[in-house]
Amino acid sequence: TLGRGTQNDTSGGQRKILLLRELLERDTHSITRAMLHKKYWLQGSVAEWDDAVVSAKEAGLIEIVNMSGTLVYEMTPERVKEIKEFLAGKGKQL
């Protein structure tokens, strides 16, 4: 039924990985809230994505910037470098 989880549902952890991958791969290392929800609407509700964003912010991975009423999720260049170096050292990618 609608609203019930299935084995194909995206978990909170998977949403966080999608968010980090999206920010790492973008030239600006940023995405608006609306763009994120439009691109990944099948992978979770607005509330679930908001939870993933807040979790990433609380972990110090991203910043949330309000630009004239538009929420923008940004990863700083320093954080991008740190994450890429960490993943390279582990021989992994997001």
C-alpha positions, 0 to 999 in steps of 0.5 A: 500500500502507499506509504508502506516500505518495501525492500526497494525503498531508499533508506536514510543512509542511502539518501545521505550518500546520494546527497553527498555524492550529488554535492561532491560531483557538482561543480559548485558543490551546492544544490537548492532544496527544490532541485534536490527534491525534484531530482530525487523525489522517488527516493524519499519524501520531502520530510525524509530528505529534510532529515538527511540534510539536517543530519549532514549539517549537524555532522558538519558535512554541509551548510544550509544557506538561505539565498533570498528565500531559496534554501541552498545546500553547500559543501565547502571546498575544504570539506570536499577536499577532506572527503575526497582525500578520505575516500581516496585513502580508503580506495572507495568512492561514494 
